[in-house]
Amino acid sequence: MTPDNFINDRPAIVWFRNDLRVNDNAALLAASSHKQVVPVYILEPAANTRAIGGARKWWLHHSLAKLGEKLADLGAPLMLMRGDPALLIAGLVEKTDAAAVYWNRRYDPAFLSSDASLKDALRAQDIVVESFAGQLLHEPTRVRTGNDTFYKVYSPFWRAIEGGIEDREPAPAPDRLTALANAPQSETLSDWGLLPTKPDWARGLRETWKPGEDGAHERLDEFVSERVCGYASLRDVPGVESTSRLSPHLANGEITPAQIIQALKASDADASPKDRTVFRKEVGWREFSYHLLVNEPDLPQQNHNSRFDGFPWKDDETALLAWQKGVTGYPIVDAGMRELWRTGWMHNRVRMVTASFLTKHLMVDWREGERWFWDTLVDADPASNAASWQWVAGSGADAAPYFRVFNPIIQGEKFDPDGDYVRRYVPELANLPSKFIHKPWTAPDDALAKAGVHLGETYPMPIVDHQQARNRALAAYEKIKDAA
């Protein structure tokens, strides 16, 4: 008997993390070569990492349930455990007499050192340990500039990866798995308390999303067959469902970028080259965000541009709460914040507008916005969330110039000209004529009365004046620019 055969005759553990799928899962495929497989998901304590937010917890519950069904169909049920993976995996190896442990890499800096330590500890016991790529198209540590540094500007990063963005073919799911007889007892998903109960605020999430690998591929199929056409021009229109909405499935690892790129390439939809390229660049921005996070582990907490360490952010709880609740008096901002609360998601154009409003109109620290999005987004992602907030705030890599202050009135009129988006999420303005819907305070009294709008009562007046707020933000920026 060869050593490889000896190893394959013993069980393998496959540790699921943010890769809740059976297709294009290299770790699961490697484990399937063993006669017995022990799939496990570990809910890690908050002390080990940043705890996921409420919306992600809701998604995780349903995604784990779907993954469990798929693994059971393949022959090996999913084991659920809570605690420190270093202890639990070591204990599971001993209980199952496993010869190997497989997992797919994750790139949140909080996990990089702990994963490396666990790998070393297991190998010291002669356990085979292998980790695999899959969450990204390119390993962040391997994309380097000509000076052997990491990219801090998106455009050259995109050009660097564009040549190889379609290199990897997605891997198939295993045909069959064999469960370990007398496997250790699994915990029960319902006991983890991931779902909201008192109150149950997830009705809008249930109405909007279908978590799980099958839901991910339904979204992908619909996008590449129907909505990729016109994507380049329609992706900025929040009142039309023109984006892929794949981000929460990517964040939870129910689908991979390689699968998305392959489907886009294979699609026979009548999409223009521009439509396809613009969408691919959105995938590229996610790659860039992870490239930044791996090279700057403090990205979610620290300014990329240290000049902003001296920025005079305002500690304004009243303004922050108004923004969170969607009662700022600016309809496009309020619609976005209410869409977020109802569905756990927000249109990307409106994310930029709401983030700009918080950081520049209200001058509230971008970290407050990042924390709110972390808790309320079903696609909350440590890299994209931090990189995008810093980009809008002006403190990030390749950031928008600070003087680019999104005018919420113009943004609404340009991208939601008929007010469809605002009417959907700010129903108290639904009967206003389109020419007033993004600036209701300018509507004449008779138009307001006819629409049933009572400013200051049924809908607030703007909490700040746009021009005054813009001037204040630019003056603050000039101070830190001069001090640099």
N, C-alpha and C positions, 0 to 999 in steps of 0.2 A: 504493500500500500504506500503510495507516494505521500509526501507531506501535504500536498494540496488536497488529495482525496481524504486524508485524515481530517483536515480542517473542515472540508465540506460535509463530512459525515457528522460533524457536531453542529449545534444550533448557532444561528447568527442573530444578533440583536440589530434592528434598524431603528434608529432614534429619529422620530419625526420632530421637526421644529416649525419653521415657517415654510413648509413644503408639503402642504396637506393635499396630496394628490398621489395617484398611482401611475399615471403616465408621465413620461419624461422625468422620472425620478431615479437617478443613477444609483443612489444608496439602496433603494428598494430592489432594484434590478440586481445589484451585486449580492444582496442578501438572499435573493431567490435561488442562487446556485447552491445554497445549503439545503440539506434534507429537511431541516426544521427552521422556522423563522419566528422571531418574537418581535412584533412591531410595538413600539412604545411611544407615548407622548407624555412629556413631563411638564406639569404646570410649575414654573419656577417661582420662588419667593421674590417679593419686591426688593429684598435686600440684594439679590443677585443682579438685578437689572431694573430698568425703568418699567413700572407696571403699565400694562396696556390700559387704555381708556375704556369707558363704559360702552361705547359703540363697538369697539373692537372685541370686547368681551362677548357681546351679543353675537357677533359674527363668528367668533371662535367656537362658541357652543354648537352652532348649527353646522359649521364646517367640520368639526370633529365628529359629529354624528354622521355626516355624510361619508367621511373618510372611513369611519368604522364599518359602515355598511359595505363599502367597496372592498375593504380588506377581508371582511367576513365572507363575501362572495368568492374571493380568491382563495380562501381556505384558512386564513390566519387572523383572528380577531385582534383589534387594537387594545393594548393595555394602557390604562391611564394611571398615572402616578403623580403625586405632589411632593415637592421638596427640592433639595440640592441635587442636581444631576450627577455631580462627582461622586456622591455617596450612593445614590440610587442605581446608577449604571454599574458601579463596582459591585453592589450587592446583587443586582440582577445577573451579572456575569457568573457570580458564584452559585446562585440558586439554579441557574439553567445550564451550567457547564458550557456556556457559549465559548466558541473559539474565535469569534470575530464581532466587532461592533462597527456599524456603518452609519454615516450621517452625511447630509448635504451642508455645505458651508453657509454660514451666515456672517454678515459683515458689520453688524452693529459692534462698535469697539468694546462695549461691555462684555461681549461674548468671546472676542478673539483670544484673549489670554487664558480664559477659563477653559475654552475648548482645547487649546494647545496643551495646557497642563493635564487635562484629562487624557488626552491622547498619549502623552508621555507616561503617565501612571499606568495605563492599560498595557502599553507596549512593554513596560518593565516587567509585567506579569506574563509576557509571551502571548498576549492577546493581539490578534490582527486588528488594526484600526485603520480605516480608510475614510477620508472625507472627499466630497465631490462638488464640482461646480454645478450651477443650474439656476440660481436665483437671478443671475446677471448674464449678459452676453459675453462680457469680458471681465477678467479678474482685475479689480481696481489697482492692485499693486504692480501690475504688469504693463499698464499704459503710462508711458513716460514721455516727457518732452525730449528734444535733442540735447538738452543740458542735464538729462536724467533727474528732472524734478517732476512734480505732478502738475497737471494742467489747472490753471486758475481762471481760464476763459473758455466758454463753452464752444465757440466756433472752431478753434483749432483742435479741441478735443474731439468734436464730431468728425472733423476731417480725418483725424488719426484712426478712429474706429470704423469709419464708413466702409473702408475696404474689406473689413473682416466681419461685418455685422451679421452676415448670413452663413458663417462658416459651419456652425454646429447643427447637426440634424437632431431633432428631438428623439429621445429613446422610447421604445415601446413599454407598455406595462407588462409585468410578468404574466405568463399564461396561468400559472398556478402556484400557490404557496401551501406549505404544510405546517400546521400549527404544532407547537410543542405540547406533548402530552403532559398533563399535570403542571401546566404553567402557573406561575404565581397569580393570586387573585387581583383583578383589576379594581380600581376605584370606580365609582359611578359618576357619570358626567353631571347628572342632575344635582349631585351633592356639592358640586363646585360653586354653585351659586353665581354663574356667569350671566344669567338672564335677570333683567330688572323685574321687580315684583311690586314694590310699594314705594312709588307708583310704577306701573308698567308704562314706560314712555316709548316703547319700541313698536307701536302699531304702524307708524309711518315706515319704519325699516322693514317690517314684514310685508307691507304692501309694495315696497319698491324693489327688494332684492331677493335673490335666490342663491344663498351661499352654497359653496361646494363646487367640486370639480365639474360636474355636469352643468351647473348654472354658469360657470365660467365659459365653457365651450359653447353654450347656447348664445351667450353675449358675443363671443368672438365670431361665431358663424353669422349672426345677424349683422354685425358690423361690417365684415368683409364682403358680404353679399348685398347689403342694402345701403349702409350709411357711409362707407368709405368714399363713395361718389360725392363730390362736392365738399369733402372734409376741409380742404384748405380754406374755403371761404365761409363755411357754415359753422366751424368749430367755435367761433367767437359769439355765436347767437344763442343766448341761454334759453330763449323761449322755444327752441327747436331741439329735439333729442338727436343731436348730430355727432356727439362724441362717442367714444367706444364704451365708456363706463367700465372698463376692465381694471381700473386701479385697485379696488378692494380685493379682487381676485388675485391680482399680482401681490398685493401686500400680505396676503395670507398664503401665498404659494400654491394656490389652486390651479394656476396656469403659469407658464414660463414665458419669458420674452422670446425664446427660440421658437416656441409653438406659435406665438403671435406673428413673428416675422415670416415663418414658413407659411402660415395661412394667408397672410397678406400677399406673399409672392405667388401662391397657387390660385388666388382668387381671380375669377374671370369677369368680375364686375367692371363696368365701364368707367373706371376711375382714371383720372388723369395722372401722369407721372408726378405732377405737383401734389395732388392729393396724397399719393402714396409716400412721397418724400417727406411731406410735412408731418404725417403721422409717424413715420420712422424717427423723425427728429424728436418727437415726444417721448418715444422709447429711449432715445439717446439722452434726453434730459434726465431721465431716471438713472441711467448709467452714470452720468456726470455727477449727480447728487451723491451717489455711493462712492465715487472716486474721491469727492471732497471729504466725505465723512471718514473714510478709512485713513486718509492722509491728515485730517484734522479732527481727531476724536471728540474734541470739545465743541464741535459745530452747533449742537442744539443749545449750548449754554453761553458760548463766547463769541464775540464779534469776530468775523473773519478779518475785517478791517479794524485794527486797534484804534484808529482815530475815533471810532464811535464809542469807545469806552468813556469818553468825556461828554457824550451827547446829553443834553438836559431833558431826559424823558420826564413826563409828568406822572405823578402818582395820583391818578384821578379815578377813584373807584366808581363814581357815579357815571362818568363817561364810558368806562369799560363795561359796566353792567348794561347800559343802554345799547352799546354795540353788540354785546352777547345776546340780548333779547330781541334785537332787530327793531329798535324804536329810536333811531337816530334822527328821523325826519327826512332822511334821504332814501327814497323808495328803492333804488337798485341795491343799496347797501342792506336795507332792511329785508328785502326779498331774499338776498343771498344768505343772511344769517338765519332766517326762518326756514329756508330750504335745508340748511345744515341741520338745524334742530329737528326738523320733521323727518328727514330721510337719511341723515348721517353722511351726506355728500353735498358738495357744492360745485357748480359749474366753474371751470378753470378761469375763464375771463372774470367772473364775479369774485373768485378767490383773490385775484390781484386787486380788484377795486376795493373789496372790504379790507384787505390787508393794508393797502395804501391809506385808506381812511383812518384806520386805527393808529398807524404809525406817524402819519403826516398831518391829518386834520386834527386828531386828538392828541398826538404826540405821546402816545402810550407805548412803552417798551415792546418791541417785537416779540420778546419772550413771553409776554402775557398772551398774545395772540397765538403763538406756537403752542402754548400749554392748552388753550381752549380747543384748538383744532385737534390736538393729540387726544383729548378726551371725547370729542364729539364726532370725529370722522371715522367712518368704517374703513377708510383707506389710509388711516394714520400710519405714516412710514417715517422711521427715524432720519432717513437721509433726505427724501423729497420735502418733508415738512420743514425741516430746519433750513435747507438750502433755499427753498422758495421764499420763506419768510425773510431771510436775510437779503435775498435778491431784491424783494420789494422795498424793504426798509432802507436799502442803500449800503448796508454794512457787509454784504456778502461778496463772494467771488463773482466776477463778471456782472456785478449788480447794475440795476437800472440807475442812471444818474439821479442823485438825490433831488434835483430840481424837477424831475418827472413826477409830478403830483397828479394822480388820476382825478379828473374832475368828475364827480359822480353823476352830475346832471348830463354832461356831454356823453359820458360812457353809456348811460341809460338810453339816451336819445339815439346814439349811434348803433348800439347792438341790440336794443329792445325797442325799436321805434314805435311799434303799435302797443307796447306795454303788456304783451302777453305774459311775460315772466313775472312782472310786478303784480298783475291782476291775479295770477295763480297763488302767489305767496303773501301778498298784502291785500286781502280781499276787501278791506275797508276802503280801498281806492278804486275798486273794480269799475265803478260807474263814471269815473272821471274821463273826460275826453283825452285822447292820446296826447294832444299838444301840452296838456298840463300834468300828465301822470308822473313825470319825473321831476316836476317842480310844483307840487300842489299849492304851495304858498303864493304862487303867482296867479292862480286862478281867480276870476272874479267871484264875488259873493254868490251870484245867482247860479253859476256853474257848480260851486261847492255845495250849495243847498240842494240843487237838483240831484247831485251825486250822493247826497247824504253824508258829506264829509264835514266835520266840525273840527277845524284845526285847533290843536291843543286839548281836544277832548277825545274824538274818535281816532285821530292820527296826530302825532306830535309835530310841532314846528321844528325846523332844523336845530340841532343842539349847538352847532357852530356855523358861522358864515364861511362859505367856501373861500372867498378871496382873502378874508382876514386870516383864516387858518393857514392858507397856503403861504401868505407873507410871514406869518409867525414861524412856520417850519423852516422856511428858507433862511430867515434871520438866525435861527438856532444853528443851522448847518454852517453858515458863514463863520460863526464863532469857533466851531471846532476845526473848520478848514484853516482859519487864520492861525489857530493855535498849533497846527501840525508842524 
